[in-house]
Amino acid sequence: MLSVQYLCLLLLFFGERSLSPPATAQVTAPAAPGSAAPRPVAFPPGFLKPSDSLASDALSDHTSWRARDEAAGTYWATSETDAAQWIRFDLDAPARVNALAVLWLNGAAQTYQFTIAVSGDASTWKTVASGRSTRSAGPDIYTFPEQLTRYVRVTIAPDSGAPAFGVAEAAVRVPSAAQAVTAPGSLTPESFGARGDGVTDDTTALTALFNAANKQAKPIAFAAGKTYLTGRSRVYQYSVTTNGLTVQGNGATIKVMDGTTTASSLYVLRIAAQNVTVENLTVDANRAGRPALTNWNQYAWFIDGGSVNVRLKGIRGLNSPVDNLYIRDQVGRNSDALYPREIYIDGAEMLNAARNNASVISSKNVYITGGRFNGANGSNPEAGIDIEPNTSDTYGNNGVYLTNVETSNNRGGGVDVAGHHNQNIVVKNHVANSNGTAFFAMPDGGAIQVDGLTGRDYKFNPVASGRNGFISLVPGGRSGARVTLQNVTLTGIDSTLPGVHQNYDGAVTIHDTQINQYTGTRPVVEARPADIYNIYRDGVKIR
């Protein structure tokens, strides 16, 4: 029989070994703070659960298998944050992988610095990715060049100020395992000579693919999980201009190649047609791998004039030198007849743009439901979603509806509403953490409603200082707009600025608003005369 001391030495030497419990075992894990009963995590097509895992350290009942038990409410965790910690996933057999999805423990409030490495034998490791988490409530997806490997390891850098490190759920993308959705008669990149290996320049093949699809009115189906590299050969590199066209991305990525110029306009994927559907396709504009910006027309996704009833589902826009998503009529600006209208964007991810993750410039009825618009940084206004017509866009936006959307870690506003002729702007059940401001508006005569917004972790910064608060309403163009803010909660404001600043002279109603953990001395809601009631500070009604 092994002694207790010997068992302890084995654990220290090998780490925490985690095998799944037998299928007949009934295991109930404690829920993560603030979560309900464990719920499944939905990953995009092609992501598979690892078969085994091992961690450097673990708290009791938070062993590494909790990071692959397909429940968001359970998690691997360690409190040893003053040293690097790792969790290793075993695929059971060598496989080709090109991405890791991680749902971090307390990911919306905590930043993780990490590296991802792969190995065929769990001995010799190759680093394939590194970075920082996006502080999102949903899974982060980290892509890398395709690797033949069996083991994938995430190493978290020391952070003595963090209460714990942890992963609630993880999955590895194995492109060959994805079940591609292919409509009858679909055209594929491979049929035009594309490789999709993340190394080959597929510009010519993809150009031929989109040209043929528009000419023949045939659907497009990308191979599951592949990465297609593109250069720039024209302003609108790839366009959907035929009504009724469908594009099935199947988790594939179109990535702009390193070194591609920013001196000339590049709209990577443009839509200018009616009744178009695009699903599960990523466009990576690769700002880090391209020269310094000299031409400001750089967009990953572009919804142009003439677009009607466009449905974008599960799309992603990454790393644009300007905007990840740009919605504007550039066809007939002197009339609103061709304005993009009835645009439905469901479950999109727009991350790490230099200017805005999404810019809505001229439109009628844009519906954004779910999804994340996080991490804009580089050039003003650096917003998650910027609803802001230019002066040449005569009729602006009439109807922009954000529901269950997250805008976090944007250096500017989570949501900005500015410029002229914005009306019927509605934000519901919104999450906005750690932005410059959570919500900013310069009303211009049209109605604006925020019903349900939660945000946390706000500190003094130049953007909030210029706007005098973390939710800010200031004079715009025309007066007379009706603005309503209700069911708003901001938690953790380390600043002398107020939580809510209201200086607009229209009809403003602010009610059922809670400001928690505010370190400043000014009123938590600072407002000129308005209809204000049910204001709380740390649970105590103050107005």
C-alpha positions in Angstrom: 0.0 0.0 0.0 1.3 3.5 -0.9 2.0 5.8 1.9 0.2 9.2 2.2 3.6 10.9 1.9 4.4 9.1 -1.3 1.0 9.9 -2.8 1.6 13.6 -2.0 5.0 13.4 -3.8 3.4 11.9 -6.8 0.8 14.7 -7.0 3.5 17.4 -6.7 5.6 15.7 -9.4 3.0 14.9 -11.9 0.4 17.7 -11.3 -3.3 17.2 -11.0 -4.4 14.2 -13.1 -8.0 14.4 -14.2 -10.0 11.5 -15.6 -13.7 11.8 -16.3 -15.8 10.0 -13.8 -17.6 6.8 -14.9 -20.6 7.3 -17.0 -22.8 5.9 -14.2 -21.5 8.4 -11.6 -23.8 11.2 -10.6 -21.6 14.2 -10.1 -22.9 17.7 -9.2 -20.3 20.4 -9.3 -20.7 23.7 -7.5 -21.9 26.5 -9.7 -19.6 29.4 -10.5 -20.2 32.6 -8.7 -23.3 34.3 -10.0 -24.3 31.5 -12.2 -27.4 29.3 -12.3 -27.4 25.6 -12.6 -24.7 24.2 -15.0 -25.7 24.8 -18.7 -24.1 23.5 -21.8 -21.6 25.7 -23.8 -22.2 26.1 -27.5 -19.0 26.2 -29.6 -19.0 26.8 -33.4 -18.8 23.9 -35.8 -15.7 21.8 -35.8 -14.8 22.3 -32.1 -14.4 19.1 -30.1 -14.2 18.3 -26.4 -10.8 17.0 -25.3 -10.8 13.4 -24.1 -8.5 14.0 -21.1 -6.8 16.7 -19.2 -4.1 17.6 -16.6 -3.4 20.7 -14.6 -0.5 22.1 -12.6 -2.7 22.7 -9.6 -6.4 22.6 -8.7 -8.8 23.5 -5.9 -10.8 20.8 -4.3 -13.6 19.7 -6.6 -12.4 22.0 -9.3 -10.1 19.6 -11.1 -9.2 19.9 -14.7 -12.0 17.7 -16.0 -14.4 20.4 -15.0 -13.0 22.4 -18.0 -14.3 19.8 -20.4 -17.5 18.5 -18.8 -19.7 20.6 -21.2 -21.2 22.7 -18.5 -20.6 26.5 -18.2 -21.4 26.5 -14.4 -18.4 24.2 -13.5 -14.8 25.0 -13.8 -11.1 24.1 -13.2 -9.6 26.6 -10.8 -6.5 27.3 -8.8 -5.8 30.0 -6.2 -2.0 29.8 -6.8 -1.9 32.9 -8.9 1.6 34.2 -7.9 3.2 31.6 -10.2 2.4 30.5 -13.8 -0.3 27.8 -14.0 -1.2 25.5 -16.8 -4.0 23.2 -18.0 -3.2 20.6 -20.7 -5.8 18.9 -23.0 -5.3 15.5 -24.5 -7.0 14.7 -27.8 -6.3 10.9 -27.3 -4.7 10.7 -30.8 -2.9 13.0 -33.1 -5.2 15.4 -35.0 -4.8 18.5 -37.1 -6.0 21.5 -35.1 -6.1 25.3 -35.7 -7.9 26.9 -32.8 -8.7 26.7 -29.1 -11.9 28.1 -27.6 -11.7 29.0 -23.9 -14.5 30.1 -21.6 -12.5 31.7 -18.8 -13.5 31.6 -15.2 -14.8 35.1 -14.3 -13.8 36.1 -17.8 -16.0 39.2 -17.9 -14.2 40.8 -14.9 -10.7 39.4 -15.1 -7.9 39.6 -17.7 -5.8 36.5 -18.4 -2.3 36.7 -20.0 -1.5 33.3 -21.6 0.4 31.3 -24.1 -0.9 28.3 -26.1 1.5 25.5 -27.0 1.1 22.1 -28.7 3.0 18.8 -28.5 2.9 15.4 -29.9 4.4 13.7 -26.8 3.6 16.1 -23.9 7.4 16.6 -23.6 8.5 18.9 -26.4 6.3 21.9 -26.8 5.8 24.5 -29.6 4.2 27.9 -28.8 1.5 28.7 -31.4 -0.3 31.7 -29.8 -0.1 34.2 -27.0 -2.1 37.2 -25.8 -4.6 38.5 -23.4 -8.2 37.5 -22.9 -11.0 39.8 -24.1 -12.8 40.1 -20.7 -16.0 38.7 -22.2 -18.8 36.7 -20.7 -18.6 34.3 -23.7 -15.8 32.0 -25.0 -12.7 33.5 -26.6 -11.5 31.8 -29.8 -7.7 31.8 -30.4 -6.7 30.7 -33.9 -3.2 29.6 -35.1 -1.7 27.9 -38.1 -2.9 24.3 -38.4 -0.8 21.9 -36.3 -0.6 18.1 -36.2 -0.7 17.5 -32.5 -2.1 15.4 -29.7 -1.8 17.8 -26.7 -2.8 21.5 -26.3 -1.6 23.4 -23.3 -2.7 26.8 -22.0 -0.2 28.5 -19.6 -1.4 31.5 -17.6 1.1 34.1 -16.6 1.5 35.0 -12.9 -0.9 37.6 -11.5 -0.6 37.9 -7.8 -3.6 40.3 -7.7 -6.0 37.8 -9.2 -8.1 35.8 -6.7 -8.0 32.7 -8.9 -7.2 31.3 -12.3 -9.6 29.0 -14.1 -11.3 27.7 -17.2 -15.0 26.9 -17.2 -14.9 25.1 -20.6 -12.5 24.6 -23.5 -12.7 23.0 -26.9 -10.2 22.4 -29.7 -11.1 23.0 -33.4 -10.4 20.0 -35.6 -11.4 21.2 -39.1 -11.9 17.6 -40.4 -14.5 17.0 -37.7 -16.7 19.8 -38.7 -19.9 18.9 -40.5 -20.0 21.4 -43.4 -23.3 22.8 -44.4 -23.5 22.6 -48.2 -26.5 23.6 -50.2 -27.3 21.7 -53.4 -25.2 23.1 -56.3 -22.9 25.0 -54.0 -19.6 26.4 -55.4 -16.5 25.8 -53.2 -13.2 27.6 -53.0 -11.4 24.4 -53.7 -13.2 24.0 -57.0 -11.4 27.2 -58.2 -8.0 26.0 -56.9 -8.0 27.4 -53.3 -6.0 25.5 -50.7 -7.3 27.0 -47.5 -4.2 26.0 -45.6 -3.4 29.3 -44.0 -0.1 29.5 -46.0 -1.1 29.7 -49.7 -2.3 32.9 -51.3 -5.9 32.1 -52.3 -6.8 35.5 -53.7 -7.2 34.4 -57.3 -9.3 31.4 -56.4 -11.6 33.3 -54.1 -12.0 36.1 -56.7 -13.1 33.5 -59.3 -15.4 31.9 -56.7 -17.3 35.1 -55.9 -17.4 36.1 -59.6 -18.9 32.8 -60.6 -21.4 32.7 -57.7 -22.8 36.1 -58.6 -22.9 35.3 -62.3 -24.5 31.9 -61.9 -26.6 32.8 -58.8 -25.3 29.7 -57.0 -24.6 29.4 -53.3 -21.1 29.3 -51.8 -19.9 26.7 -49.2 -16.5 27.0 -47.6 -14.6 24.0 -46.3 -15.1 23.6 -42.5 -12.6 25.4 -40.3 -10.1 26.3 -43.1 -8.2 29.5 -43.4 -8.0 31.2 -46.8 -5.3 33.9 -47.2 -6.1 36.9 -49.4 -4.3 39.9 -50.7 -5.7 43.0 -52.3 -6.4 43.2 -56.0 -9.4 45.7 -56.0 -11.3 48.0 -53.7 -14.2 45.6 -53.0 -12.1 42.4 -52.9 -15.1 40.0 -52.7 -18.7 41.0 -53.3 -22.2 39.5 -53.0 -24.2 41.4 -55.6 -26.8 38.8 -56.7 -30.1 38.6 -54.9 -30.9 35.5 -53.0 -27.3 34.3 -52.6 -26.3 32.2 -49.6 -22.8 31.8 -48.2 -22.1 29.0 -45.7 -18.8 29.8 -44.0 -18.7 26.5 -41.9 -16.3 28.1 -39.5 -13.8 29.1 -42.2 -11.7 32.3 -42.2 -10.7 34.7 -44.9 -7.5 36.3 -43.6 -5.7 39.3 -45.1 -2.1 38.3 -45.7 0.8 39.9 -43.9 2.2 42.9 -45.7 -1.0 43.7 -47.6 -1.1 47.5 -48.2 -3.2 49.9 -46.3 -2.4 52.7 -48.8 -5.4 51.7 -51.0 -9.0 51.1 -50.0 -9.8 47.5 -49.1 -13.3 46.3 -48.3 -12.7 42.6 -47.8 -16.3 41.3 -48.1 -19.0 43.6 -49.4 -22.8 42.8 -49.6 -25.0 44.9 -52.0 -28.0 42.7 -52.7 -31.4 41.6 -51.4 -32.3 38.4 -49.5 -28.7 37.4 -48.8 -27.7 35.0 -46.0 -24.1 34.5 -44.7 -23.4 32.1 -41.9 -20.4 31.2 -39.7 -17.7 33.0 -41.7 -14.8 34.9 -40.2 -13.0 37.8 -41.9 -9.7 38.7 -40.3 -8.3 42.0 -41.6 -5.0 41.4 -39.8 -4.1 44.9 -38.7 -1.0 43.6 -36.8 0.5 42.1 -39.9 0.0 45.0 -42.2 1.8 48.4 -42.7 0.9 51.5 -40.8 -2.5 52.9 -41.9 -2.5 55.5 -44.7 -5.9 55.0 -46.3 -8.9 55.0 -44.0 -11.1 52.8 -46.1 -10.2 49.5 -44.5 -13.1 47.2 -43.5 -13.6 43.5 -42.9 -17.4 43.4 -43.6 -19.3 46.1 -45.6 -23.1 46.3 -46.0 -23.6 48.7 -48.9 -26.5 50.5 -50.4 -29.1 48.3 -52.1 -28.9 45.7 -49.3 -32.3 44.5 -48.2 -33.2 41.6 -45.9 -29.6 40.6 -45.2 -29.1 37.9 -42.6 -25.7 37.5 -41.0 -25.5 34.6 -38.5 -22.5 33.7 -36.4 -20.1 35.8 -38.5 -16.9 37.2 -37.1 -14.8 40.3 -38.0 -11.4 40.6 -36.5 -8.4 42.9 -36.3 -9.5 45.6 -38.8 -7.2 48.6 -39.3 -10.4 50.7 -39.2 -13.8 49.0 -38.7 -14.7 45.3 -38.5 -18.3 46.0 -39.7 -19.4 49.0 -41.7 -23.0 49.7 -42.7 -23.5 52.6 -45.1 -25.0 53.4 -48.4 -22.2 54.4 -50.7 -24.4 54.1 -53.8 -27.0 56.9 -53.6 -26.4 59.1 -50.6 -28.7 61.9 -51.7 -31.7 59.7 -51.2 -32.6 57.1 -48.6 -34.1 54.8 -51.2 -31.1 52.5 -51.3 -30.1 52.7 -47.7 -29.3 49.3 -46.3 -32.5 48.1 -44.6 -33.9 45.1 -42.7 -30.4 44.0 -41.8 -30.4 41.1 -39.2 -27.1 40.3 -37.4 -27.3 37.4 -35.0 -24.6 36.2 -32.7 -21.8 38.1 -34.4 -18.3 38.7 -33.0 -16.5 41.8 -33.9 -13.2 42.1 -32.0 -10.0 44.2 -31.9 -10.8 46.8 -34.5 -8.6 50.0 -34.5 -11.5 52.4 -34.9 -14.9 50.8 -34.3 -15.9 47.2 -34.1 -19.1 48.2 -35.8 -20.1 51.5 -37.5 -23.7 52.1 -38.5 -23.7 55.2 -40.7 -26.9 55.2 -42.8 -29.6 52.5 -42.5 -33.2 51.6 -41.9 -34.0 48.9 -39.4 -30.8 47.2 -38.3 -31.3 44.4 -35.8 -28.3 43.3 -33.9 -29.1 40.4 -31.5 -26.5 38.7 -29.3 -22.9 38.7 -30.0 -19.8 40.6 -28.8 -18.3 43.8 -30.1 -15.2 44.1 -27.9 -11.7 45.5 -27.7 -11.7 48.5 -30.1 -8.4 50.3 -29.7 -6.2 52.6 -31.8 -8.1 55.5 -33.4 -11.0 57.6 -32.3 -13.8 56.9 -31.5 -12.7 53.4 -30.6 -16.3 52.2 -29.9 -17.9 48.8 -29.7 -20.8 50.0 -31.8 -20.8 53.5 -33.2 -24.1 54.7 -34.5 -23.0 57.9 -36.2 -24.0 59.3 -39.6 -21.6 61.4 -41.5 -22.7 64.9 -42.6 -23.0 63.6 -46.2 -25.4 60.9 -45.1 -28.5 63.1 -45.3 -31.1 60.8 -43.7 -28.9 59.0 -41.1 -30.3 56.0 -39.2 -33.9 55.2 -38.6 -34.2 52.1 -36.4 -31.2 50.5 -34.8 -32.1 47.8 -32.3 -29.5 46.2 -30.0 -30.7 43.2 -28.0 -28.6 41.0 -25.7 -25.4 42.4 -27.1 -22.0 42.8 -25.3 -19.7 45.7 -25.9 -16.7 45.5 -23.5 -13.1 46.6 -23.3 -13.4 49.2 -25.9 -11.1 52.2 -25.3 -14.0 54.5 -26.4 -17.7 54.0 -25.8 -19.4 50.6 -25.5 -22.2 52.2 -27.6 -22.0 55.7 -29.1 -25.0 57.4 -30.6 -23.8 60.6 -32.3 -24.1 62.7 -35.5 -27.3 63.9 -37.1 -30.6 62.2 -37.9 -30.5 59.2 -35.6 -33.9 58.1 -34.5 -35.5 55.0 -33.0 -32.3 53.8 -31.3 -33.2 51.0 -28.8 -30.7 49.2 -26.6 -32.0 46.3 -24.5 -30.4 43.9 -22.0 -27.0 45.1 -22.8 -23.6 44.3 -21.2 -20.9 46.9 -21.3 -17.8 46.3 -19.1 -14.5 48.2 -18.9 -15.0 50.7 -21.7 -14.2 54.3 -21.8 -17.9 54.9 -21.3 -20.7 52.4 -21.2 -23.2 54.5 -23.2 -22.9 57.9 -24.8 -25.5 59.8 -26.8 -25.7 63.2 -28.5 -29.5 63.1 -29.4 -30.5 64.8 -32.6 -34.3 64.9 -32.4 -35.0 61.2 -32.6 -36.1 58.8 -29.8 -33.4 56.9 -27.9 -34.2 54.2 -25.4 -31.9 52.1 -23.1 -33.8 49.4 -21.2 -31.5 47.1 -19.3 -27.8 47.8 -19.2 -25.2 46.4 -16.8 -21.6 47.4 -16.7 -18.7 47.1 -14.3 -15.1 48.1 -13.8 -14.9 51.7 -14.8 -12.0 54.0 -14.0 -11.1 57.6 -14.8 -10.0 57.8 -18.4 -9.8 60.6 -21.0 -12.9 59.5 -22.9 -15.1 59.5 -19.8 -13.5 62.8 -18.7 -14.4 64.4 -22.0 -18.0 63.2 -21.7 -18.3 63.9 -17.9 -19.5 60.5 -16.9 -19.7 56.8 -17.8 -23.2 57.1 -19.1 -23.5 60.4 -20.8 -26.1 62.4 -22.6 -25.0 65.7 -24.0 -26.4 68.3 -26.4 -26.4 67.2 -30.0 -27.8 68.8 -33.2 -31.6 69.2 -32.8 -33.3 69.4 -29.4 -36.6 67.7 -28.6 -35.6 64.1 -28.6 -37.1 61.8 -26.0 -34.4 59.8 -24.2 -35.2 57.1 -21.7 -32.6 55.3 -19.5 -34.1 52.5 -17.3 -33.0 49.4 -15.5 -29.3 50.4 -15.6 -26.7 49.0 -13.2 -23.0 50.2 -13.0 -20.7 48.5 -10.5 -17.2 49.4 -9.6 -16.6 53.0 -10.6 -13.1 54.1 -9.4 -13.3 57.8 -10.4 -14.5 61.2 -9.3 -16.7 61.4 -12.4 -20.4 60.6 -11.9 -21.9 57.3 -13.0 -24.6 59.1 -15.1 -24.1 62.6 -16.6 -27.2 64.2 -18.2 -26.9 67.6 -19.9 -29.3 67.2 -22.8 -32.2 69.7 -23.1 -34.8 67.3 -24.5 -37.3 65.1 -22.7 -35.2 62.8 -20.6 -36.3 60.1 -18.2 -33.9 58.2 -15.9 -35.2 55.7 -13.5 -34.5 52.4 -11.8 -30.8 53.0 -11.9 -28.2 51.5 -9.5 -24.7 52.7 -9.0 -22.6 50.4 -6.8 -19.0 50.6 -5.4 -18.5 54.2 -6.5 -15.4 55.9 -5.0 -16.2 59.5 -6.1 -17.8 62.3 -4.1 -20.0 63.8 -6.8 -23.7 62.7 -7.2 -23.9 59.2 -8.8 -26.4 60.7 -11.2 -25.6 64.3 -12.2 -28.4 65.8 -14.3 -30.0 69.0 -15.4 -33.8 69.0 -14.8 -35.2 65.8 -16.0 -37.7 63.1 -14.9 -35.5 61.1 -12.5 -36.6 58.6 -9.9 -35.7 55.3 -8.3 -32.0 56.0 -8.1 -29.9 53.7 -5.9 -26.4 53.7 -4.5 -25.1 50.4 -3.1 -28.7 49.3 -2.7 -29.9 52.4 -0.8 -32.5 54.6 -2.6 -31.2 58.1 -2.8 -33.6 59.7 -5.2 
